[in-house]
């Protein structure tokens, strides 16, 4: 695994964050050192798939990056004749994901798609995963995507939604931002790297509060919704149709 040093040198101009070949090459190191609880969220995504997937249904990993959640679900599945559809709009991510999936000898079929998740047809779905993906869509596009996901899900199916979140209370927002930065420092990132990455993500990653996420999911029609994991300003919700 290559180490992330993309923002370790002072940049004259910090461009908006992109999931390009540089990021794809260091992505496992980057996300594990940047997102507290990431490995737990990925592992438990598989456990949730084990519980909720039913025979002959489809599972979706939308914004799959290198396929960590896809592999986790694939390894835990007990339902028969399922298919996992993994989608990402980054050719660099899909190229590496294809190689990773090919090395995994699990027989569950995986369909890899390079494309916009807003254009993907959701059908016969029992598990849909959006792990740190929705936050990169314009806020006005989020409800429409989630509605399409809901409409393509079978009753009793689940949506796993993991996001960086913000806090309505200014004190809590400052506290959790500081704690997140401390987490990154503890994982070897310098103040320069933290500052430049934050600039790169500004106006690219737009977080919302947990209340906003839950209200939207309930308005769409999910009968139950709860936060099953949270560490600082990163959280994962499960919503049941």
mmCIF file of the C-alpha atoms, coordinates in Angstrom:
data_MODEL
# 
_entry.id   MODEL 
# 
loop_
_atom_site.group_PDB 
_atom_site.id 
_atom_site.type_symbol 
_atom_site.label_atom_id 
_atom_site.label_alt_id 
_atom_site.label_comp_id 
_atom_site.label_asym_id 
_atom_site.label_entity_id 
_atom_site.label_seq_id 
_atom_site.pdbx_PDB_ins_code 
_atom_site.Cartn_x 
_atom_site.Cartn_y 
_atom_site.Cartn_z 
_atom_site.occupancy 
_atom_site.B_iso_or_equiv 
_atom_site.pdbx_formal_charge 
_atom_site.auth_seq_id 
_atom_site.auth_comp_id 
_atom_site.auth_asym_id 
_atom_site.auth_atom_id 
_atom_site.pdbx_PDB_model_num 
ATOM 1   C CA . UNK A 1 1   ? 0.000   0.000   0.000   1.00 0.00 ? 1   UNK A CA 1 
ATOM 2   C CA . UNK A 1 2   ? 1.457   3.359   -1.055  1.00 0.00 ? 2   UNK A CA 1 
ATOM 3   C CA . UNK A 1 3   ? 1.582   6.168   1.480   1.00 0.00 ? 3   UNK A CA 1 
ATOM 4   C CA . UNK A 1 4   ? -0.385  9.364   0.925   1.00 0.00 ? 4   UNK A CA 1 
ATOM 5   C CA . UNK A 1 5   ? 1.930   12.363  0.527   1.00 0.00 ? 5   UNK A CA 1 
ATOM 6   C CA . UNK A 1 6   ? -0.115  14.303  -2.049  1.00 0.00 ? 6   UNK A CA 1 
ATOM 7   C CA . UNK A 1 7   ? -0.390  17.445  0.094   1.00 0.00 ? 7   UNK A CA 1 
ATOM 8   C CA . UNK A 1 8   ? 2.948   17.191  1.893   1.00 0.00 ? 8   UNK A CA 1 
ATOM 9   C CA . UNK A 1 9   ? 4.660   19.853  -0.271  1.00 0.00 ? 9   UNK A CA 1 
ATOM 10  C CA . UNK A 1 10  ? 3.500   23.506  -0.225  1.00 0.00 ? 10  UNK A CA 1 
ATOM 11  C CA . UNK A 1 11  ? 1.357   24.192  -3.300  1.00 0.00 ? 11  UNK A CA 1 
ATOM 12  C CA . UNK A 1 12  ? 1.115   27.628  -4.916  1.00 0.00 ? 12  UNK A CA 1 
ATOM 13  C CA . UNK A 1 13  ? -2.495  26.889  -5.777  1.00 0.00 ? 13  UNK A CA 1 
ATOM 14  C CA . UNK A 1 14  ? -4.590  24.105  -4.241  1.00 0.00 ? 14  UNK A CA 1 
ATOM 15  C CA . UNK A 1 15  ? -6.991  22.714  -6.820  1.00 0.00 ? 15  UNK A CA 1 
ATOM 16  C CA . UNK A 1 16  ? -10.331 21.138  -5.995  1.00 0.00 ? 16  UNK A CA 1 
ATOM 17  C CA . UNK A 1 17  ? -10.087 17.531  -4.827  1.00 0.00 ? 17  UNK A CA 1 
ATOM 18  C CA . UNK A 1 18  ? -10.474 14.875  -7.545  1.00 0.00 ? 18  UNK A CA 1 
ATOM 19  C CA . UNK A 1 19  ? -10.436 11.095  -7.472  1.00 0.00 ? 19  UNK A CA 1 
ATOM 20  C CA . UNK A 1 20  ? -7.664  10.937  -10.055 1.00 0.00 ? 20  UNK A CA 1 
ATOM 21  C CA . UNK A 1 21  ? -4.802  8.483   -10.570 1.00 0.00 ? 21  UNK A CA 1 
ATOM 22  C CA . UNK A 1 22  ? -2.712  10.112  -7.811  1.00 0.00 ? 22  UNK A CA 1 
ATOM 23  C CA . UNK A 1 23  ? -5.503  9.654   -5.279  1.00 0.00 ? 23  UNK A CA 1 
ATOM 24  C CA . UNK A 1 24  ? -6.370  6.137   -6.496  1.00 0.00 ? 24  UNK A CA 1 
ATOM 25  C CA . UNK A 1 25  ? -2.746  5.054   -6.002  1.00 0.00 ? 25  UNK A CA 1 
ATOM 26  C CA . UNK A 1 26  ? -2.768  5.995   -2.303  1.00 0.00 ? 26  UNK A CA 1 
ATOM 27  C CA . UNK A 1 27  ? -6.488  5.759   -1.519  1.00 0.00 ? 27  UNK A CA 1 
ATOM 28  C CA . UNK A 1 28  ? -6.426  2.928   1.096   1.00 0.00 ? 28  UNK A CA 1 
ATOM 29  C CA . UNK A 1 29  ? -3.751  4.772   3.087   1.00 0.00 ? 29  UNK A CA 1 
ATOM 30  C CA . UNK A 1 30  ? -5.466  8.146   2.627   1.00 0.00 ? 30  UNK A CA 1 
ATOM 31  C CA . UNK A 1 31  ? -8.911  7.099   3.774   1.00 0.00 ? 31  UNK A CA 1 
ATOM 32  C CA . UNK A 1 32  ? -7.756  4.949   6.699   1.00 0.00 ? 32  UNK A CA 1 
ATOM 33  C CA . UNK A 1 33  ? -5.689  7.869   8.031   1.00 0.00 ? 33  UNK A CA 1 
ATOM 34  C CA . UNK A 1 34  ? -8.390  10.456  7.314   1.00 0.00 ? 34  UNK A CA 1 
ATOM 35  C CA . UNK A 1 35  ? -11.713 8.846   8.255   1.00 0.00 ? 35  UNK A CA 1 
ATOM 36  C CA . UNK A 1 36  ? -12.028 7.575   11.842  1.00 0.00 ? 36  UNK A CA 1 
ATOM 37  C CA . UNK A 1 37  ? -13.807 4.242   11.951  1.00 0.00 ? 37  UNK A CA 1 
ATOM 38  C CA . UNK A 1 38  ? -13.533 3.598   8.216   1.00 0.00 ? 38  UNK A CA 1 
ATOM 39  C CA . UNK A 1 39  ? -12.436 -0.038  8.603   1.00 0.00 ? 39  UNK A CA 1 
ATOM 40  C CA . UNK A 1 40  ? -15.300 -0.677  11.031  1.00 0.00 ? 40  UNK A CA 1 
ATOM 41  C CA . UNK A 1 41  ? -17.859 0.849   8.667   1.00 0.00 ? 41  UNK A CA 1 
ATOM 42  C CA . UNK A 1 42  ? -16.600 -1.276  5.768   1.00 0.00 ? 42  UNK A CA 1 
ATOM 43  C CA . UNK A 1 43  ? -16.576 -4.468  7.839   1.00 0.00 ? 43  UNK A CA 1 
ATOM 44  C CA . UNK A 1 44  ? -20.056 -3.863  9.236   1.00 0.00 ? 44  UNK A CA 1 
ATOM 45  C CA . UNK A 1 45  ? -21.379 -3.088  5.752   1.00 0.00 ? 45  UNK A CA 1 
ATOM 46  C CA . UNK A 1 46  ? -20.659 -6.734  5.033   1.00 0.00 ? 46  UNK A CA 1 
ATOM 47  C CA . UNK A 1 47  ? -22.411 -7.831  8.227   1.00 0.00 ? 47  UNK A CA 1 
ATOM 48  C CA . UNK A 1 48  ? -25.491 -5.780  7.290   1.00 0.00 ? 48  UNK A CA 1 
ATOM 49  C CA . UNK A 1 49  ? -25.481 -7.315  3.810   1.00 0.00 ? 49  UNK A CA 1 
ATOM 50  C CA . UNK A 1 50  ? -25.329 -10.769 5.384   1.00 0.00 ? 50  UNK A CA 1 
ATOM 51  C CA . UNK A 1 51  ? -28.480 -9.997  7.358   1.00 0.00 ? 51  UNK A CA 1 
ATOM 52  C CA . UNK A 1 52  ? -30.579 -8.171  4.757   1.00 0.00 ? 52  UNK A CA 1 
ATOM 53  C CA . UNK A 1 53  ? -29.692 -9.552  1.311   1.00 0.00 ? 53  UNK A CA 1 
ATOM 54  C CA . UNK A 1 54  ? -32.187 -12.105 -0.001  1.00 0.00 ? 54  UNK A CA 1 
ATOM 55  C CA . UNK A 1 55  ? -31.843 -14.767 -2.679  1.00 0.00 ? 55  UNK A CA 1 
ATOM 56  C CA . UNK A 1 56  ? -31.809 -13.503 -6.241  1.00 0.00 ? 56  UNK A CA 1 
ATOM 57  C CA . UNK A 1 57  ? -31.536 -9.821  -5.323  1.00 0.00 ? 57  UNK A CA 1 
ATOM 58  C CA . UNK A 1 58  ? -29.103 -7.066  -6.279  1.00 0.00 ? 58  UNK A CA 1 
ATOM 59  C CA . UNK A 1 59  ? -26.720 -5.181  -4.001  1.00 0.00 ? 59  UNK A CA 1 
ATOM 60  C CA . UNK A 1 60  ? -25.299 -1.805  -4.998  1.00 0.00 ? 60  UNK A CA 1 
ATOM 61  C CA . UNK A 1 61  ? -22.053 -0.099  -3.993  1.00 0.00 ? 61  UNK A CA 1 
ATOM 62  C CA . UNK A 1 62  ? -22.505 3.434   -5.292  1.00 0.00 ? 62  UNK A CA 1 
ATOM 63  C CA . UNK A 1 63  ? -19.254 5.387   -5.350  1.00 0.00 ? 63  UNK A CA 1 
ATOM 64  C CA . UNK A 1 64  ? -17.361 2.151   -4.846  1.00 0.00 ? 64  UNK A CA 1 
ATOM 65  C CA . UNK A 1 65  ? -13.823 3.617   -5.183  1.00 0.00 ? 65  UNK A CA 1 
ATOM 66  C CA . UNK A 1 66  ? -11.501 0.578   -4.895  1.00 0.00 ? 66  UNK A CA 1 
ATOM 67  C CA . UNK A 1 67  ? -14.308 -1.786  -3.920  1.00 0.00 ? 67  UNK A CA 1 
ATOM 68  C CA . UNK A 1 68  ? -13.725 -2.197  -0.178  1.00 0.00 ? 68  UNK A CA 1 
ATOM 69  C CA . UNK A 1 69  ? -17.456 -2.351  0.602   1.00 0.00 ? 69  UNK A CA 1 
ATOM 70  C CA . UNK A 1 70  ? -18.071 -4.579  -2.417  1.00 0.00 ? 70  UNK A CA 1 
ATOM 71  C CA . UNK A 1 71  ? -15.505 -7.106  -1.191  1.00 0.00 ? 71  UNK A CA 1 
ATOM 72  C CA . UNK A 1 72  ? -16.862 -6.895  2.362   1.00 0.00 ? 72  UNK A CA 1 
ATOM 73  C CA . UNK A 1 73  ? -20.408 -7.647  1.190   1.00 0.00 ? 73  UNK A CA 1 
ATOM 74  C CA . UNK A 1 74  ? -19.200 -10.377 -1.153  1.00 0.00 ? 74  UNK A CA 1 
ATOM 75  C CA . UNK A 1 75  ? -17.374 -12.183 1.639   1.00 0.00 ? 75  UNK A CA 1 
ATOM 76  C CA . UNK A 1 76  ? -20.323 -12.071 4.054   1.00 0.00 ? 76  UNK A CA 1 
ATOM 77  C CA . UNK A 1 77  ? -23.210 -12.900 1.714   1.00 0.00 ? 77  UNK A CA 1 
ATOM 78  C CA . UNK A 1 78  ? -25.207 -15.999 2.544   1.00 0.00 ? 78  UNK A CA 1 
ATOM 79  C CA . UNK A 1 79  ? -28.089 -15.283 0.143   1.00 0.00 ? 79  UNK A CA 1 
ATOM 80  C CA . UNK A 1 80  ? -27.835 -17.186 -3.143  1.00 0.00 ? 80  UNK A CA 1 
ATOM 81  C CA . UNK A 1 81  ? -27.806 -15.940 -6.749  1.00 0.00 ? 81  UNK A CA 1 
ATOM 82  C CA . UNK A 1 82  ? -27.109 -12.320 -5.819  1.00 0.00 ? 82  UNK A CA 1 
ATOM 83  C CA . UNK A 1 83  ? -25.275 -9.734  -7.868  1.00 0.00 ? 83  UNK A CA 1 
ATOM 84  C CA . UNK A 1 84  ? -23.275 -6.766  -6.607  1.00 0.00 ? 84  UNK A CA 1 
ATOM 85  C CA . UNK A 1 85  ? -23.276 -3.705  -8.848  1.00 0.00 ? 85  UNK A CA 1 
ATOM 86  C CA . UNK A 1 86  ? -20.308 -1.438  -8.080  1.00 0.00 ? 86  UNK A CA 1 
ATOM 87  C CA . UNK A 1 87  ? -20.294 2.033   -9.626  1.00 0.00 ? 87  UNK A CA 1 
ATOM 88  C CA . UNK A 1 88  ? -17.787 4.877   -9.705  1.00 0.00 ? 88  UNK A CA 1 
ATOM 89  C CA . UNK A 1 89  ? -17.287 7.804   -12.078 1.00 0.00 ? 89  UNK A CA 1 
ATOM 90  C CA . UNK A 1 90  ? -13.487 7.751   -11.720 1.00 0.00 ? 90  UNK A CA 1 
ATOM 91  C CA . UNK A 1 91  ? -11.715 5.693   -14.373 1.00 0.00 ? 91  UNK A CA 1 
ATOM 92  C CA . UNK A 1 92  ? -8.656  5.519   -12.094 1.00 0.00 ? 92  UNK A CA 1 
ATOM 93  C CA . UNK A 1 93  ? -10.712 4.013   -9.282  1.00 0.00 ? 93  UNK A CA 1 
ATOM 94  C CA . UNK A 1 94  ? -12.575 1.553   -11.507 1.00 0.00 ? 94  UNK A CA 1 
ATOM 95  C CA . UNK A 1 95  ? -9.336  0.359   -13.134 1.00 0.00 ? 95  UNK A CA 1 
ATOM 96  C CA . UNK A 1 96  ? -7.820  -0.502  -9.756  1.00 0.00 ? 96  UNK A CA 1 
ATOM 97  C CA . UNK A 1 97  ? -11.119 -1.855  -8.430  1.00 0.00 ? 97  UNK A CA 1 
ATOM 98  C CA . UNK A 1 98  ? -11.364 -4.247  -11.388 1.00 0.00 ? 98  UNK A CA 1 
ATOM 99  C CA . UNK A 1 99  ? -7.939  -5.656  -10.525 1.00 0.00 ? 99  UNK A CA 1 
ATOM 100 C CA . UNK A 1 100 ? -8.818  -6.043  -6.821  1.00 0.00 ? 100 UNK A CA 1 
ATOM 101 C CA . UNK A 1 101 ? -12.113 -7.797  -7.578  1.00 0.00 ? 101 UNK A CA 1 
ATOM 102 C CA . UNK A 1 102 ? -10.374 -10.124 -10.054 1.00 0.00 ? 102 UNK A CA 1 
ATOM 103 C CA . UNK A 1 103 ? -7.966  -11.245 -7.321  1.00 0.00 ? 103 UNK A CA 1 
ATOM 104 C CA . UNK A 1 104 ? -10.886 -12.163 -5.048  1.00 0.00 ? 104 UNK A CA 1 
ATOM 105 C CA . UNK A 1 105 ? -12.082 -15.698 -5.759  1.00 0.00 ? 105 UNK A CA 1 
ATOM 106 C CA . UNK A 1 106 ? -15.549 -15.355 -4.219  1.00 0.00 ? 106 UNK A CA 1 
ATOM 107 C CA . UNK A 1 107 ? -18.153 -16.654 -6.714  1.00 0.00 ? 107 UNK A CA 1 
ATOM 108 C CA . UNK A 1 108 ? -20.747 -13.882 -6.179  1.00 0.00 ? 108 UNK A CA 1 
ATOM 109 C CA . UNK A 1 109 ? -21.046 -11.929 -9.421  1.00 0.00 ? 109 UNK A CA 1 
ATOM 110 C CA . UNK A 1 110 ? -19.768 -8.334  -9.398  1.00 0.00 ? 110 UNK A CA 1 
ATOM 111 C CA . UNK A 1 111 ? -20.668 -5.934  -12.195 1.00 0.00 ? 111 UNK A CA 1 
ATOM 112 C CA . UNK A 1 112 ? -18.320 -2.936  -12.335 1.00 0.00 ? 112 UNK A CA 1 
ATOM 113 C CA . UNK A 1 113 ? -19.634 0.214   -13.986 1.00 0.00 ? 113 UNK A CA 1 
ATOM 114 C CA . UNK A 1 114 ? -17.705 3.393   -14.743 1.00 0.00 ? 114 UNK A CA 1 
ATOM 115 C CA . UNK A 1 115 ? -20.399 6.033   -14.700 1.00 0.00 ? 115 UNK A CA 1 
ATOM 116 C CA . UNK A 1 116 ? -22.425 8.611   -12.800 1.00 0.00 ? 116 UNK A CA 1 
ATOM 117 C CA . UNK A 1 117 ? -24.395 7.082   -9.941  1.00 0.00 ? 117 UNK A CA 1 
ATOM 118 C CA . UNK A 1 118 ? -27.232 9.469   -10.804 1.00 0.00 ? 118 UNK A CA 1 
ATOM 119 C CA . UNK A 1 119 ? -27.656 7.644   -14.122 1.00 0.00 ? 119 UNK A CA 1 
ATOM 120 C CA . UNK A 1 120 ? -27.639 4.094   -12.748 1.00 0.00 ? 120 UNK A CA 1 
ATOM 121 C CA . UNK A 1 121 ? -30.844 2.077   -12.737 1.00 0.00 ? 121 UNK A CA 1 
ATOM 122 C CA . UNK A 1 122 ? -31.609 0.616   -9.290  1.00 0.00 ? 122 UNK A CA 1 
ATOM 123 C CA . UNK A 1 123 ? -33.618 -2.598  -9.528  1.00 0.00 ? 123 UNK A CA 1 
ATOM 124 C CA . UNK A 1 124 ? -34.529 -5.500  -7.233  1.00 0.00 ? 124 UNK A CA 1 
ATOM 125 C CA . UNK A 1 125 ? -32.221 -4.127  -4.527  1.00 0.00 ? 125 UNK A CA 1 
ATOM 126 C CA . UNK A 1 126 ? -32.017 -5.434  -0.971  1.00 0.00 ? 126 UNK A CA 1 
ATOM 127 C CA . UNK A 1 127 ? -28.827 -3.572  0.023   1.00 0.00 ? 127 UNK A CA 1 
ATOM 128 C CA . UNK A 1 128 ? -27.637 -0.210  -1.305  1.00 0.00 ? 128 UNK A CA 1 
ATOM 129 C CA . UNK A 1 129 ? -24.420 1.309   0.008   1.00 0.00 ? 129 UNK A CA 1 
ATOM 130 C CA . UNK A 1 130 ? -23.444 4.990   -0.228  1.00 0.00 ? 130 UNK A CA 1 
ATOM 131 C CA . UNK A 1 131 ? -20.232 5.116   1.775   1.00 0.00 ? 131 UNK A CA 1 
ATOM 132 C CA . UNK A 1 132 ? -18.885 8.700   1.721   1.00 0.00 ? 132 UNK A CA 1 
ATOM 133 C CA . UNK A 1 133 ? -20.406 9.350   -1.702  1.00 0.00 ? 133 UNK A CA 1 
ATOM 134 C CA . UNK A 1 134 ? -23.544 11.472  -1.275  1.00 0.00 ? 134 UNK A CA 1 
ATOM 135 C CA . UNK A 1 135 ? -21.451 14.272  0.256   1.00 0.00 ? 135 UNK A CA 1 
ATOM 136 C CA . UNK A 1 136 ? -19.831 14.930  -3.130  1.00 0.00 ? 136 UNK A CA 1 
ATOM 137 C CA . UNK A 1 137 ? -23.152 15.538  -4.912  1.00 0.00 ? 137 UNK A CA 1 
ATOM 138 C CA . UNK A 1 138 ? -24.763 18.994  -5.041  1.00 0.00 ? 138 UNK A CA 1 
ATOM 139 C CA . UNK A 1 139 ? -27.252 19.194  -2.167  1.00 0.00 ? 139 UNK A CA 1 
ATOM 140 C CA . UNK A 1 140 ? -30.144 19.816  -4.567  1.00 0.00 ? 140 UNK A CA 1 
ATOM 141 C CA . UNK A 1 141 ? -29.421 16.503  -6.355  1.00 0.00 ? 141 UNK A CA 1 
ATOM 142 C CA . UNK A 1 142 ? -29.374 14.327  -3.244  1.00 0.00 ? 142 UNK A CA 1 
ATOM 143 C CA . UNK A 1 143 ? -33.086 13.766  -2.674  1.00 0.00 ? 143 UNK A CA 1 
ATOM 144 C CA . UNK A 1 144 ? -33.676 12.751  -6.282  1.00 0.00 ? 144 UNK A CA 1 
ATOM 145 C CA . UNK A 1 145 ? -30.915 10.117  -6.103  1.00 0.00 ? 145 UNK A CA 1 
ATOM 146 C CA . UNK A 1 146 ? -32.167 8.763   -2.785  1.00 0.00 ? 146 UNK A CA 1 
ATOM 147 C CA . UNK A 1 147 ? -35.735 8.632   -4.120  1.00 0.00 ? 147 UNK A CA 1 
ATOM 148 C CA . UNK A 1 148 ? -34.554 6.574   -7.114  1.00 0.00 ? 148 UNK A CA 1 
ATOM 149 C CA . UNK A 1 149 ? -32.717 4.240   -4.754  1.00 0.00 ? 149 UNK A CA 1 
ATOM 150 C CA . UNK A 1 150 ? -35.817 3.868   -2.560  1.00 0.00 ? 150 UNK A CA 1 
ATOM 151 C CA . UNK A 1 151 ? -38.029 3.184   -5.574  1.00 0.00 ? 151 UNK A CA 1 
ATOM 152 C CA . UNK A 1 152 ? -35.660 0.441   -6.780  1.00 0.00 ? 152 UNK A CA 1 
ATOM 153 C CA . UNK A 1 153 ? -35.450 -1.324  -3.407  1.00 0.00 ? 153 UNK A CA 1 
ATOM 154 C CA . UNK A 1 154 ? -37.461 -4.310  -2.252  1.00 0.00 ? 154 UNK A CA 1 
ATOM 155 C CA . UNK A 1 155 ? -39.546 -3.906  0.923   1.00 0.00 ? 155 UNK A CA 1 
ATOM 156 C CA . UNK A 1 156 ? -37.339 -4.762  3.896   1.00 0.00 ? 156 UNK A CA 1 
ATOM 157 C CA . UNK A 1 157 ? -34.195 -3.708  2.048   1.00 0.00 ? 157 UNK A CA 1 
ATOM 158 C CA . UNK A 1 158 ? -31.671 -1.322  3.544   1.00 0.00 ? 158 UNK A CA 1 
ATOM 159 C CA . UNK A 1 159 ? -29.668 1.726   2.580   1.00 0.00 ? 159 UNK A CA 1 
ATOM 160 C CA . UNK A 1 160 ? -26.295 2.194   4.292   1.00 0.00 ? 160 UNK A CA 1 
ATOM 161 C CA . UNK A 1 161 ? -25.380 5.890   4.173   1.00 0.00 ? 161 UNK A CA 1 
ATOM 162 C CA . UNK A 1 162 ? -22.008 6.975   5.541   1.00 0.00 ? 162 UNK A CA 1 
ATOM 163 C CA . UNK A 1 163 ? -21.091 10.665  5.522   1.00 0.00 ? 163 UNK A CA 1 
ATOM 164 C CA . UNK A 1 164 ? -18.943 13.367  6.967   1.00 0.00 ? 164 UNK A CA 1 
ATOM 165 C CA . UNK A 1 165 ? -21.435 15.447  8.947   1.00 0.00 ? 165 UNK A CA 1 
ATOM 166 C CA . UNK A 1 166 ? -21.647 18.947  10.347  1.00 0.00 ? 166 UNK A CA 1 
ATOM 167 C CA . UNK A 1 167 ? -23.183 20.181  13.590  1.00 0.00 ? 167 UNK A CA 1 
ATOM 168 C CA . UNK A 1 168 ? -25.782 22.895  14.054  1.00 0.00 ? 168 UNK A CA 1 
ATOM 169 C CA . UNK A 1 169 ? -24.204 23.872  17.379  1.00 0.00 ? 169 UNK A CA 1 
ATOM 170 C CA . UNK A 1 170 ? -21.072 25.986  16.722  1.00 0.00 ? 170 UNK A CA 1 
ATOM 171 C CA . UNK A 1 171 ? -19.260 24.604  19.774  1.00 0.00 ? 171 UNK A CA 1 
ATOM 172 C CA . UNK A 1 172 ? -19.825 21.005  18.679  1.00 0.00 ? 172 UNK A CA 1 
ATOM 173 C CA . UNK A 1 173 ? -18.780 21.868  15.138  1.00 0.00 ? 173 UNK A CA 1 
ATOM 174 C CA . UNK A 1 174 ? -15.503 23.365  16.373  1.00 0.00 ? 174 UNK A CA 1 
ATOM 175 C CA . UNK A 1 175 ? -14.906 20.503  18.809  1.00 0.00 ? 175 UNK A CA 1 
ATOM 176 C CA . UNK A 1 176 ? -15.443 17.724  16.273  1.00 0.00 ? 176 UNK A CA 1 
ATOM 177 C CA . UNK A 1 177 ? -13.383 19.504  13.614  1.00 0.00 ? 177 UNK A CA 1 
ATOM 178 C CA . UNK A 1 178 ? -10.513 19.850  16.090  1.00 0.00 ? 178 UNK A CA 1 
ATOM 179 C CA . UNK A 1 179 ? -10.839 16.200  17.130  1.00 0.00 ? 179 UNK A CA 1 
ATOM 180 C CA . UNK A 1 180 ? -10.762 15.117  13.496  1.00 0.00 ? 180 UNK A CA 1 
ATOM 181 C CA . UNK A 1 181 ? -7.624  17.155  12.873  1.00 0.00 ? 181 UNK A CA 1 
ATOM 182 C CA . UNK A 1 182 ? -6.042  15.603  15.970  1.00 0.00 ? 182 UNK A CA 1 
ATOM 183 C CA . UNK A 1 183 ? -6.922  12.162  14.597  1.00 0.00 ? 183 UNK A CA 1 
ATOM 184 C CA . UNK A 1 184 ? -5.146  13.024  11.333  1.00 0.00 ? 184 UNK A CA 1 
ATOM 185 C CA . UNK A 1 185 ? -2.086  14.351  13.166  1.00 0.00 ? 185 UNK A CA 1 
ATOM 186 C CA . UNK A 1 186 ? -1.947  11.150  15.203  1.00 0.00 ? 186 UNK A CA 1 
ATOM 187 C CA . UNK A 1 187 ? -1.876  9.273   11.906  1.00 0.00 ? 187 UNK A CA 1 
ATOM 188 C CA . UNK A 1 188 ? 1.143   11.209  10.675  1.00 0.00 ? 188 UNK A CA 1 
ATOM 189 C CA . UNK A 1 189 ? -0.362  14.076  8.694   1.00 0.00 ? 189 UNK A CA 1 
ATOM 190 C CA . UNK A 1 190 ? 1.308   17.464  9.126   1.00 0.00 ? 190 UNK A CA 1 
ATOM 191 C CA . UNK A 1 191 ? -0.557  20.717  9.690   1.00 0.00 ? 191 UNK A CA 1 
ATOM 192 C CA . UNK A 1 192 ? 0.367   21.677  6.118   1.00 0.00 ? 192 UNK A CA 1 
ATOM 193 C CA . UNK A 1 193 ? -1.186  18.498  4.727   1.00 0.00 ? 193 UNK A CA 1 
ATOM 194 C CA . UNK A 1 194 ? -4.325  18.957  6.817   1.00 0.00 ? 194 UNK A CA 1 
ATOM 195 C CA . UNK A 1 195 ? -4.720  22.586  5.733   1.00 0.00 ? 195 UNK A CA 1 
ATOM 196 C CA . UNK A 1 196 ? -4.119  21.944  2.026   1.00 0.00 ? 196 UNK A CA 1 
ATOM 197 C CA . UNK A 1 197 ? -6.452  18.919  1.962   1.00 0.00 ? 197 UNK A CA 1 
ATOM 198 C CA . UNK A 1 198 ? -9.137  20.971  3.696   1.00 0.00 ? 198 UNK A CA 1 
ATOM 199 C CA . UNK A 1 199 ? -8.784  23.679  1.049   1.00 0.00 ? 199 UNK A CA 1 
ATOM 200 C CA . UNK A 1 200 ? -8.965  21.090  -1.734  1.00 0.00 ? 200 UNK A CA 1 
ATOM 201 C CA . UNK A 1 201 ? -12.224 19.684  -0.326  1.00 0.00 ? 201 UNK A CA 1 
ATOM 202 C CA . UNK A 1 202 ? -13.874 23.066  0.236   1.00 0.00 ? 202 UNK A CA 1 
ATOM 203 C CA . UNK A 1 203 ? -16.927 23.400  -2.049  1.00 0.00 ? 203 UNK A CA 1 
ATOM 204 C CA . UNK A 1 204 ? -16.299 19.821  -3.265  1.00 0.00 ? 204 UNK A CA 1 
ATOM 205 C CA . UNK A 1 205 ? -17.408 17.898  -0.174  1.00 0.00 ? 205 UNK A CA 1 
ATOM 206 C CA . UNK A 1 206 ? -20.510 19.567  1.293   1.00 0.00 ? 206 UNK A CA 1 
ATOM 207 C CA . UNK A 1 207 ? -21.550 18.024  4.650   1.00 0.00 ? 207 UNK A CA 1 
ATOM 208 C CA . UNK A 1 208 ? -25.012 18.185  6.192   1.00 0.00 ? 208 UNK A CA 1 
ATOM 209 C CA . UNK A 1 209 ? -26.277 17.550  9.717   1.00 0.00 ? 209 UNK A CA 1 
ATOM 210 C CA . UNK A 1 210 ? -27.569 14.158  10.804  1.00 0.00 ? 210 UNK A CA 1 
ATOM 211 C CA . UNK A 1 211 ? -31.001 15.741  11.308  1.00 0.00 ? 211 UNK A CA 1 
ATOM 212 C CA . UNK A 1 212 ? -31.014 16.858  7.664   1.00 0.00 ? 212 UNK A CA 1 
ATOM 213 C CA . UNK A 1 213 ? -30.074 13.376  6.465   1.00 0.00 ? 213 UNK A CA 1 
ATOM 214 C CA . UNK A 1 214 ? -32.679 11.657  8.625   1.00 0.00 ? 214 UNK A CA 1 
ATOM 215 C CA . UNK A 1 215 ? -35.460 14.093  7.688   1.00 0.00 ? 215 UNK A CA 1 
ATOM 216 C CA . UNK A 1 216 ? -34.770 13.561  3.982   1.00 0.00 ? 216 UNK A CA 1 
ATOM 217 C CA . UNK A 1 217 ? -34.756 9.769   4.289   1.00 0.00 ? 217 UNK A CA 1 
ATOM 218 C CA . UNK A 1 218 ? -38.031 9.752   6.221   1.00 0.00 ? 218 UNK A CA 1 
ATOM 219 C CA . UNK A 1 219 ? -39.656 12.176  3.758   1.00 0.00 ? 219 UNK A CA 1 
ATOM 220 C CA . UNK A 1 220 ? -38.732 9.817   0.920   1.00 0.00 ? 220 UNK A CA 1 
ATOM 221 C CA . UNK A 1 221 ? -40.502 6.962   2.677   1.00 0.00 ? 221 UNK A CA 1 
ATOM 222 C CA . UNK A 1 222 ? -37.971 4.907   4.651   1.00 0.00 ? 222 UNK A CA 1 
ATOM 223 C CA . UNK A 1 223 ? -39.890 3.437   7.592   1.00 0.00 ? 223 UNK A CA 1 
ATOM 224 C CA . UNK A 1 224 ? -36.929 3.375   9.984   1.00 0.00 ? 224 UNK A CA 1 
ATOM 225 C CA . UNK A 1 225 ? -33.629 5.235   10.116  1.00 0.00 ? 225 UNK A CA 1 
ATOM 226 C CA . UNK A 1 226 ? -30.900 5.278   12.730  1.00 0.00 ? 226 UNK A CA 1 
ATOM 227 C CA . UNK A 1 227 ? -27.262 6.183   13.246  1.00 0.00 ? 227 UNK A CA 1 
ATOM 228 C CA . UNK A 1 228 ? -25.462 2.910   13.907  1.00 0.00 ? 228 UNK A CA 1 
ATOM 229 C CA . UNK A 1 229 ? -21.931 4.329   13.964  1.00 0.00 ? 229 UNK A CA 1 
ATOM 230 C CA . UNK A 1 230 ? -20.374 7.717   14.694  1.00 0.00 ? 230 UNK A CA 1 
ATOM 231 C CA . UNK A 1 231 ? -16.884 8.938   15.498  1.00 0.00 ? 231 UNK A CA 1 
ATOM 232 C CA . UNK A 1 232 ? -16.386 12.707  15.651  1.00 0.00 ? 232 UNK A CA 1 
ATOM 233 C CA . UNK A 1 233 ? -17.813 14.227  12.446  1.00 0.00 ? 233 UNK A CA 1 
ATOM 234 C CA . UNK A 1 234 ? -18.148 10.941  10.572  1.00 0.00 ? 234 UNK A CA 1 
ATOM 235 C CA . UNK A 1 235 ? -21.293 8.837   10.829  1.00 0.00 ? 235 UNK A CA 1 
ATOM 236 C CA . UNK A 1 236 ? -23.098 5.952   9.193   1.00 0.00 ? 236 UNK A CA 1 
ATOM 237 C CA . UNK A 1 237 ? -26.860 5.520   9.061   1.00 0.00 ? 237 UNK A CA 1 
ATOM 238 C CA . UNK A 1 238 ? -28.991 2.546   8.154   1.00 0.00 ? 238 UNK A CA 1 
ATOM 239 C CA . UNK A 1 239 ? -32.435 3.159   6.653   1.00 0.00 ? 239 UNK A CA 1 
ATOM 240 C CA . UNK A 1 240 ? -34.995 0.387   6.143   1.00 0.00 ? 240 UNK A CA 1 
ATOM 241 C CA . UNK A 1 241 ? -37.659 0.381   3.446   1.00 0.00 ? 241 UNK A CA 1 
# 
